[in-house]
């Protein structure tokens, strides 16, 4: 008998779905990137372009393609500055800070987080301000700067 019986096919499918669930049931990354490229090429609105660039960043971070994520993050940051799109700026500073932390570049990450913090302070957004203080404290902690870490923790506790 060539091939598998229906019961064997079902068992094989279940076995493979347990071993490779993401590969079987998720959209292929290249398809997602292709879709994002189409959207980016068709979009002229700066805000929509920034949001699409941010989607690229998230996709590349998920795929652990840090250099590509950083490239698109920098593009989103420049376009957000040019168009004075504050939400895009804060998202780009946040994402670039995460990338820089991953690369071990704590001083640059702290600098980006401070830029993000300044925007939230200008907006009076206390919740996100507290979140960014926490990010800054974590970056100080990771680089072993415990006095600044503690100072941020005290600010965040207020």
N, CA and C atoms as a LAMMPS dump frame, in Angstrom:
ITEM: TIMESTEP
0
ITEM: NUMBER OF ATOMS
474
ITEM: BOX BOUNDS ff ff ff
-5.0000000000000000e+02 5.0000000000000000e+02
-5.0000000000000000e+02 5.0000000000000000e+02
-5.0000000000000000e+02 5.0000000000000000e+02
ITEM: ATOMS id mol type element x y z
1 1 1 N 0.848 -1.174 0
2 1 2 C 0 0 0
3 1 3 C 0.897 1.241 0
4 2 1 N 0.712 2.128 -0.992
5 2 2 C 1.478 3.379 -1.056
6 2 3 C 0.714 4.461 -0.299
7 3 1 N 1.431 5.311 0.434
8 3 2 C 0.787 6.413 1.128
9 3 3 C 0.342 6.036 2.522
10 4 1 N -0.274 7.002 3.157
11 4 2 C -0.715 6.816 4.53
12 4 3 C -2.23 6.647 4.584
13 5 1 N -2.672 5.877 5.554
14 5 2 C -4.101 5.754 5.804
15 5 3 C -4.571 7.068 6.426
16 6 1 N -5.868 7.381 6.35
17 6 2 C -6.377 8.635 6.917
18 6 3 C -6.008 8.82 8.386
19 7 1 N -6.08 7.786 9.183
20 7 2 C -5.738 7.912 10.608
21 7 3 C -4.257 8.232 10.784
22 8 1 N -3.415 7.658 9.933
23 8 2 C -1.987 7.958 10.002
24 8 3 C -1.709 9.392 9.561
25 9 1 N -2.425 9.856 8.559
26 9 2 C -2.266 11.234 8.081
27 9 3 C -2.614 12.233 9.18
28 10 1 N -3.701 11.956 9.884
29 10 2 C -4.137 12.844 10.967
30 10 3 C -3.096 12.852 12.084
31 11 1 N -2.597 11.679 12.437
32 11 2 C -1.575 11.608 13.478
33 11 3 C -0.304 12.344 13.063
34 12 1 N 0.094 12.211 11.811
35 12 2 C 1.275 12.899 11.318
36 12 3 C 1.073 14.411 11.361
37 13 1 N -0.1 14.875 10.949
38 13 2 C -0.401 16.298 10.981
39 13 3 C -0.385 16.834 12.414
40 14 1 N -0.977 16.09 13.335
41 14 2 C -0.967 16.509 14.742
42 14 3 C 0.458 16.553 15.294
43 15 1 N 1.241 15.559 14.966
44 15 2 C 2.627 15.51 15.421
45 15 3 C 3.408 16.705 14.883
46 16 1 N 3.261 16.975 13.59
47 16 2 C 3.981 18.094 12.992
48 16 3 C 3.508 19.438 13.545
49 17 1 N 2.216 19.545 13.84
50 17 2 C 1.707 20.801 14.38
51 17 3 C 2.233 21.064 15.787
52 18 1 N 2.53 20.009 16.519
53 18 2 C 3.115 20.179 17.845
54 18 3 C 4.586 20.583 17.758
55 19 1 N 5.286 20.063 16.771
56 19 2 C 6.707 20.354 16.621
57 19 3 C 6.944 21.691 15.935
58 20 1 N 6.149 21.988 14.912
59 20 2 C 6.349 23.195 14.1
60 20 3 C 5.077 24.038 14.019
61 21 1 N 4.49 24.447 15.136
62 21 2 C 3.207 25.149 15.058
63 21 3 C 3.299 26.493 14.336
64 22 1 N 4.356 27.223 14.573
65 22 2 C 4.472 28.541 13.966
66 22 3 C 4.629 28.429 12.449
67 23 1 N 5.404 27.468 12.001
68 23 2 C 5.632 27.315 10.574
69 23 3 C 4.364 26.856 9.841
70 24 1 N 3.553 26.023 10.489
71 24 2 C 2.368 25.502 9.821
72 24 3 C 1.215 26.488 9.804
73 25 1 N 1.074 27.276 10.869
74 25 2 C -0.127 28.07 11.023
75 25 3 C 0.069 29.571 10.977
76 26 1 N 1.262 30.048 10.716
77 26 2 C 1.459 31.488 10.652
78 26 3 C 1.765 31.901 9.228
79 27 1 N 1.539 33.186 8.987
80 27 2 C 1.837 33.727 7.673
81 27 3 C 3.341 33.784 7.493
82 28 1 N 3.809 33.493 6.325
83 28 2 C 5.239 33.519 6.062
84 28 3 C 5.757 34.94 6.211
85 29 1 N 6.914 35.118 6.891
86 29 2 C 7.456 36.462 7.095
87 29 3 C 7.683 37.227 5.8
88 30 1 N 8.155 36.552 4.765
89 30 2 C 8.417 37.26 3.516
90 30 3 C 7.124 37.794 2.909
91 31 1 N 6.017 37.068 3.109
92 31 2 C 4.721 37.538 2.614
93 31 3 C 4.314 38.805 3.347
94 32 1 N 4.506 38.831 4.658
95 32 2 C 4.184 40.017 5.447
96 32 3 C 5.036 41.198 5.009
97 33 1 N 6.318 40.951 4.805
98 33 2 C 7.218 42.029 4.379
99 33 3 C 6.855 42.523 2.989
100 34 1 N 6.49 41.611 2.11
101 34 2 C 6.07 42.012 0.763
102 34 3 C 4.825 42.895 0.833
103 35 1 N 3.89 42.52 1.675
104 35 2 C 2.669 43.322 1.842
105 35 3 C 3.007 44.705 2.384
106 36 1 N 3.897 44.765 3.351
107 36 2 C 4.298 46.057 3.908
108 36 3 C 5.004 46.916 2.859
109 37 1 N 5.827 46.297 2.028
110 37 2 C 6.509 47.046 0.954
111 37 3 C 5.494 47.643 -0.017
112 38 1 N 4.468 46.863 -0.349
113 38 2 C 3.425 47.371 -1.239
114 38 3 C 2.713 48.563 -0.619
115 39 1 N 2.409 48.468 0.66
116 39 2 C 1.734 49.563 1.355
117 39 3 C 2.642 50.786 1.385
118 40 1 N 3.905 50.586 1.717
119 40 2 C 4.848 51.7 1.801
120 40 3 C 5 52.389 0.452
121 41 1 N 5.097 51.602 -0.617
122 41 2 C 5.255 52.171 -1.956
123 41 3 C 4.011 52.922 -2.418
124 42 1 N 2.848 52.522 -1.926
125 42 2 C 1.598 53.149 -2.351
126 42 3 C 1.202 54.336 -1.486
127 43 1 N 1.889 54.54 -0.373
128 43 2 C 1.492 55.551 0.6
129 43 3 C 2.329 56.814 0.453
130 44 1 N 1.633 57.95 0.396
131 44 2 C 2.34 59.233 0.323
132 44 3 C 2.178 60.032 1.618
133 45 1 N 1.169 59.714 2.394
134 45 2 C 0.923 60.414 3.651
135 45 3 C 2.021 60.069 4.659
136 46 1 N 2.66 61.107 5.238
137 46 2 C 3.786 60.881 6.15
138 46 3 C 3.408 60.034 7.363
139 47 1 N 2.253 60.31 7.958
140 47 2 C 1.834 59.554 9.135
141 47 3 C 1.652 58.079 8.794
142 48 1 N 1.01 57.799 7.687
143 48 2 C 0.805 56.408 7.272
144 48 3 C 2.142 55.737 6.945
145 49 1 N 3.052 56.487 6.345
146 49 2 C 4.376 55.935 6.033
147 49 3 C 5.131 55.598 7.32
148 50 1 N 5.056 56.477 8.309
149 50 2 C 5.718 56.218 9.594
150 50 3 C 5.129 54.963 10.233
151 51 1 N 3.815 54.854 10.232
152 51 2 C 3.167 53.67 10.817
153 51 3 C 3.581 52.401 10.09
154 52 1 N 3.719 52.472 8.777
155 52 2 C 4.154 51.311 7.998
156 52 3 C 5.614 50.98 8.303
157 53 1 N 6.445 51.999 8.402
158 53 2 C 7.85 51.771 8.771
159 53 3 C 7.94 51.111 10.147
160 54 1 N 7.087 51.545 11.067
161 54 2 C 7.066 50.942 12.401
162 54 3 C 6.642 49.474 12.335
163 55 1 N 5.734 49.154 11.428
164 55 2 C 5.332 47.753 11.254
165 55 3 C 6.511 46.924 10.743
166 56 1 N 7.31 47.516 9.849
167 56 2 C 8.538 46.849 9.396
168 56 3 C 9.459 46.581 10.583
169 57 1 N 9.632 47.583 11.428
170 57 2 C 10.512 47.45 12.596
171 57 3 C 10.072 46.276 13.457
172 58 1 N 8.798 46.217 13.76
173 58 2 C 8.273 45.132 14.606
174 58 3 C 8.499 43.768 13.944
175 59 1 N 8.263 43.698 12.633
176 59 2 C 8.449 42.444 11.906
177 59 3 C 9.915 42.013 11.951
178 60 1 N 10.822 42.954 11.719
179 60 2 C 12.243 42.614 11.723
180 60 3 C 12.736 42.259 13.129
181 61 1 N 12.22 42.925 14.145
182 61 2 C 12.589 42.565 15.525
183 61 3 C 12.131 41.141 15.814
184 62 1 N 10.915 40.822 15.406
185 62 2 C 10.38 39.473 15.614
186 62 3 C 11.25 38.428 14.918
187 63 1 N 11.782 38.765 13.751
188 63 2 C 12.629 37.838 13.002
189 63 3 C 14.094 37.921 13.425
190 64 1 N 14.356 38.769 14.424
191 64 2 C 15.707 38.973 14.951
192 64 3 C 16.677 39.485 13.886
193 65 1 N 16.168 40.293 12.975
194 65 2 C 16.985 40.972 11.977
195 65 3 C 17.194 42.403 12.457
196 66 1 N 18.094 42.541 13.411
197 66 2 C 18.259 43.791 14.143
198 66 3 C 18.753 44.928 13.247
199 67 1 N 19.687 44.659 12.345
200 67 2 C 20.195 45.713 11.467
201 67 3 C 19.093 46.286 10.584
202 68 1 N 18.246 45.427 10.048
203 68 2 C 17.122 45.888 9.224
204 68 3 C 16.124 46.662 10.084
205 69 1 N 15.862 46.173 11.288
206 69 2 C 14.949 46.874 12.189
207 69 3 C 15.469 48.272 12.495
208 70 1 N 16.76 48.382 12.741
209 70 2 C 17.365 49.679 13.056
210 70 3 C 17.274 50.627 11.859
211 71 1 N 17.49 50.102 10.668
212 71 2 C 17.408 50.92 9.439
213 71 3 C 16.009 51.528 9.303
214 72 1 N 14.978 50.707 9.429
215 72 2 C 13.61 51.199 9.284
216 72 3 C 13.209 52.092 10.451
217 73 1 N 13.736 51.812 11.618
218 73 2 C 13.452 52.641 12.787
219 73 3 C 14.024 54.049 12.589
220 74 1 N 15.253 54.123 12.085
221 74 2 C 15.868 55.425 11.816
222 74 3 C 15.087 56.195 10.753
223 75 1 N 14.599 55.482 9.753
224 75 2 C 13.783 56.115 8.716
225 75 3 C 12.494 56.675 9.313
226 76 1 N 11.851 55.891 10.174
227 76 2 C 10.616 56.335 10.828
228 76 3 C 10.886 57.549 11.715
229 77 1 N 12.016 57.546 12.38
230 77 2 C 12.383 58.656 13.254
231 77 3 C 12.578 59.947 12.442
232 78 1 N 13.303 59.854 11.342
233 78 2 C 13.535 61.041 10.497
234 78 3 C 12.23 61.585 9.925
235 79 1 N 11.388 60.707 9.428
236 79 2 C 10.122 61.147 8.848
237 79 3 C 9.193 61.718 9.926
238 80 1 N 9.216 61.141 11.114
239 80 2 C 8.397 61.657 12.223
240 80 3 C 8.854 63.049 12.636
241 81 1 N 10.165 63.254 12.665
242 81 2 C 10.694 64.593 12.988
243 81 3 C 10.275 65.591 11.924
244 82 1 N 10.442 65.204 10.66
245 82 2 C 10.117 66.091 9.539
246 82 3 C 8.654 66.519 9.579
247 83 1 N 7.768 65.596 9.901
248 83 2 C 6.33 65.884 9.9
249 83 3 C 5.794 66.251 11.286
250 84 1 N 6.68 66.309 12.273
251 84 2 C 6.303 66.639 13.653
252 84 3 C 5.211 65.696 14.173
253 85 1 N 5.355 64.434 13.86
254 85 2 C 4.415 63.386 14.267
255 85 3 C 4.895 62.81 15.597
256 86 1 N 4.363 63.338 16.701
257 86 2 C 4.844 62.994 18.05
258 86 3 C 4.666 61.518 18.386
259 87 1 N 3.53 60.949 18.002
260 87 2 C 3.309 59.53 18.297
261 87 3 C 4.335 58.671 17.564
262 88 1 N 4.636 59.043 16.34
263 88 2 C 5.662 58.335 15.575
264 88 3 C 7.04 58.5 16.195
265 89 1 N 7.32 59.7 16.698
266 89 2 C 8.605 59.949 17.359
267 89 3 C 8.769 59.084 18.596
268 90 1 N 7.74 59.066 19.445
269 90 2 C 7.863 58.286 20.68
270 90 3 C 7.999 56.795 20.373
271 91 1 N 7.26 56.317 19.377
272 91 2 C 7.356 54.893 19.002
273 91 3 C 8.744 54.574 18.459
274 92 1 N 9.288 55.474 17.639
275 92 2 C 10.617 55.245 17.051
276 92 3 C 11.706 55.293 18.129
277 93 1 N 11.612 56.247 19.043
278 93 2 C 12.598 56.304 20.129
279 93 3 C 12.515 55.05 20.999
280 94 1 N 11.298 54.61 21.277
281 94 2 C 11.103 53.402 22.077
282 94 3 C 11.721 52.189 21.384
283 95 1 N 11.356 51.99 20.113
284 95 2 C 11.863 50.822 19.381
285 95 3 C 13.377 50.873 19.218
286 96 1 N 13.905 52.054 18.902
287 96 2 C 15.355 52.142 18.732
288 96 3 C 16.055 51.908 20.066
289 97 1 N 15.456 52.386 21.144
290 97 2 C 16.019 52.108 22.465
291 97 3 C 16.069 50.618 22.749
292 98 1 N 14.996 49.906 22.414
293 98 2 C 14.974 48.443 22.601
294 98 3 C 16.071 47.773 21.78
295 99 1 N 16.224 48.221 20.545
296 99 2 C 17.248 47.652 19.67
297 99 3 C 18.639 47.916 20.235
298 100 1 N 18.862 49.14 20.684
299 100 2 C 20.172 49.511 21.229
300 100 3 C 20.471 48.736 22.517
301 101 1 N 19.458 48.505 23.33
302 101 2 C 19.629 47.674 24.527
303 101 3 C 20.064 46.274 24.106
304 102 1 N 19.387 45.73 23.096
305 102 2 C 19.718 44.394 22.592
306 102 3 C 21.17 44.328 22.111
307 103 1 N 21.647 45.432 21.544
308 103 2 C 23.021 45.492 21.042
309 103 3 C 24.031 45.822 22.144
310 104 1 N 23.532 46.127 23.346
311 104 2 C 24.424 46.456 24.457
312 104 3 C 24.886 47.901 24.462
313 105 1 N 24.262 48.743 23.643
314 105 2 C 24.624 50.159 23.576
315 105 3 C 23.709 50.939 24.53
316 106 1 N 23.961 50.774 25.819
317 106 2 C 23.093 51.354 26.845
318 106 3 C 23.081 52.882 26.851
319 107 1 N 24.228 53.552 26.705
320 107 2 C 24.175 55.026 26.701
321 107 3 C 23.298 55.59 25.571
322 108 1 N 23.394 55.011 24.372
323 108 2 C 22.561 55.494 23.263
324 108 3 C 21.085 55.193 23.522
325 109 1 N 20.794 54.034 24.099
326 109 2 C 19.415 53.687 24.43
327 109 3 C 18.857 54.671 25.464
328 110 1 N 19.655 54.975 26.465
329 110 2 C 19.222 55.925 27.501
330 110 3 C 18.955 57.289 26.874
331 111 1 N 19.795 57.688 25.932
332 111 2 C 19.599 58.954 25.236
333 111 3 C 18.269 58.964 24.479
334 112 1 N 17.963 57.869 23.777
335 112 2 C 16.682 57.783 23.062
336 112 3 C 15.513 57.803 24.032
337 113 1 N 15.647 57.082 25.133
338 113 2 C 14.566 57.078 26.121
339 113 3 C 14.357 58.47 26.721
340 114 1 N 15.429 59.223 26.914
341 114 2 C 15.285 60.596 27.411
342 114 3 C 14.569 61.469 26.382
343 115 1 N 14.839 61.247 25.102
344 115 2 C 14.133 61.995 24.047
345 115 3 C 12.645 61.654 24.063
346 116 1 N 12.346 60.382 24.246
347 116 2 C 10.951 59.952 24.349
348 116 3 C 10.298 60.572 25.583
349 117 1 N 11.021 60.543 26.695
350 117 2 C 10.519 61.105 27.948
351 117 3 C 10.166 62.581 27.804
352 118 1 N 11.02 63.336 27.133
353 118 2 C 10.795 64.774 26.953
354 118 3 C 9.468 65.034 26.238
355 119 1 N 9.168 64.242 25.236
356 119 2 C 7.899 64.411 24.505
357 119 3 C 6.716 64.145 25.429
358 120 1 N 6.794 63.073 26.2
359 120 2 C 5.695 62.764 27.12
360 120 3 C 5.547 63.839 28.191
361 121 1 N 6.659 64.4 28.645
362 121 2 C 6.584 65.479 29.63
363 121 3 C 5.922 66.71 29.034
364 122 1 N 6.262 67.026 27.772
365 122 2 C 5.628 68.164 27.093
366 122 3 C 4.136 67.957 26.935
367 123 1 N 3.724 66.713 26.751
368 123 2 C 2.308 66.39 26.571
369 123 3 C 1.579 66.216 27.902
370 124 1 N 2.316 66.167 28.999
371 124 2 C 1.696 65.933 30.307
372 124 3 C 1.195 64.508 30.466
373 125 1 N 1.789 63.587 29.747
374 125 2 C 1.382 62.176 29.779
375 125 3 C 2.153 61.459 30.894
376 126 1 N 1.613 61.519 32.085
377 126 2 C 2.301 60.99 33.268
378 126 3 C 2.471 59.463 33.223
379 127 1 N 1.493 58.758 32.662
380 127 2 C 1.574 57.299 32.617
381 127 3 C 2.763 56.862 31.748
382 128 1 N 2.849 57.394 30.544
383 128 2 C 3.966 57.017 29.675
384 128 3 C 5.295 57.568 30.185
385 129 1 N 5.231 58.687 30.861
386 129 2 C 6.435 59.245 31.496
387 129 3 C 6.994 58.23 32.511
388 130 1 N 6.114 57.677 33.318
389 130 2 C 6.527 56.679 34.31
390 130 3 C 7.082 55.432 33.628
391 131 1 N 6.444 55.016 32.539
392 131 2 C 6.926 53.846 31.802
393 131 3 C 8.334 54.071 31.266
394 132 1 N 8.594 55.278 30.765
395 132 2 C 9.918 55.571 30.211
396 132 3 C 10.965 55.65 31.326
397 133 1 N 10.595 56.202 32.479
398 133 2 C 11.534 56.197 33.612
399 133 3 C 11.93 54.759 33.951
400 134 1 N 10.972 53.859 33.857
401 134 2 C 11.253 52.446 34.111
402 134 3 C 12.229 51.893 33.074
403 135 1 N 12.052 52.251 31.802
404 135 2 C 12.979 51.824 30.744
405 135 3 C 14.391 52.363 30.996
406 136 1 N 14.451 53.626 31.392
407 136 2 C 15.752 54.246 31.674
408 136 3 C 16.414 53.546 32.859
409 137 1 N 15.628 53.279 33.895
410 137 2 C 16.169 52.585 35.071
411 137 3 C 16.702 51.208 34.685
412 138 1 N 15.959 50.488 33.852
413 138 2 C 16.415 49.161 33.419
414 138 3 C 17.718 49.253 32.629
415 139 1 N 17.833 50.266 31.779
416 139 2 C 19.064 50.44 30.994
417 139 3 C 20.244 50.741 31.916
418 140 1 N 20.032 51.613 32.905
419 140 2 C 21.102 51.891 33.875
420 140 3 C 21.487 50.618 34.627
421 141 1 N 20.488 49.859 35.008
422 141 2 C 20.751 48.611 35.733
423 141 3 C 21.569 47.648 34.879
424 142 1 N 21.196 47.505 33.609
425 142 2 C 21.918 46.602 32.711
426 142 3 C 23.368 47.016 32.499
427 143 1 N 23.625 48.317 32.514
428 143 2 C 25.007 48.765 32.324
429 143 3 C 25.768 48.839 33.644
430 144 1 N 25.09 48.505 34.731
431 144 2 C 25.761 48.453 36.029
432 144 3 C 25.898 49.806 36.711
433 145 1 N 25.13 50.781 36.275
434 145 2 C 25.153 52.122 36.87
435 145 3 C 24.064 52.183 37.946
436 146 1 N 24.387 51.63 39.107
437 146 2 C 23.381 51.48 40.164
438 146 3 C 22.938 52.792 40.808
439 147 1 N 23.812 53.809 40.964
440 147 2 C 23.308 55.082 41.507
441 147 3 C 22.231 55.71 40.609
442 148 1 N 22.455 55.739 39.291
443 148 2 C 21.437 56.296 38.399
444 148 3 C 20.219 55.393 38.32
445 149 1 N 20.42 54.085 38.39
446 149 2 C 19.303 53.153 38.408
447 149 3 C 18.401 53.454 39.604
448 150 1 N 19.018 53.595 40.766
449 150 2 C 18.244 53.85 41.984
450 150 3 C 17.518 55.192 41.912
451 151 1 N 18.187 56.205 41.343
452 151 2 C 17.566 57.53 41.202
453 151 3 C 16.309 57.434 40.329
454 152 1 N 16.395 56.689 39.244
455 152 2 C 15.23 56.514 38.36
456 152 3 C 14.137 55.721 39.053
457 153 1 N 14.511 54.718 39.779
458 153 2 C 13.513 53.923 40.508
459 153 3 C 12.77 54.793 41.517
460 154 1 N 13.482 55.692 42.168
461 154 2 C 12.831 56.587 43.138
462 154 3 C 11.881 57.536 42.433
463 155 1 N 12.254 58.043 41.256
464 155 2 C 11.375 58.925 40.491
465 155 3 C 10.142 58.153 40.046
466 156 1 N 10.35 56.947 39.554
467 156 2 C 9.245 56.12 39.063
468 156 3 C 8.261 55.761 40.176
469 157 1 N 8.755 55.636 41.41
470 157 2 C 7.896 55.296 42.541
471 157 3 C 6.98 56.434 42.955
472 158 1 N 7.3 57.656 42.563
473 158 2 C 6.503 58.823 42.992
474 158 3 C 5.181 58.919 42.305
